[in-house]
Amino acid sequence: MTKQMANLGITPSWVFFTVIFFIFSITITSIGIFYVPVDNWVKGYLAMGLICSLASSLIFTKTQPDLSEAKKLNSGI
């Protein structure tokens, strides 16, 4: 895995930054939802939006490399 990352120009510090920033952004958004001065049902709605955004971004980031790999396989055949 590390050899593949080196071939792509991805450093361990970049991976660390992306993980930390991901955790940070989810944390501050969750805190913001918790402290917003609205009813609980509105907070629940915002939390559902956060969860859906989170899930779709994870699915998107998983799909992009898969599409790239499929293109490489198809062009090699």
Order of alpha helices (4+ residues) and beta strands (2+ residues): alpha-alpha-alpha
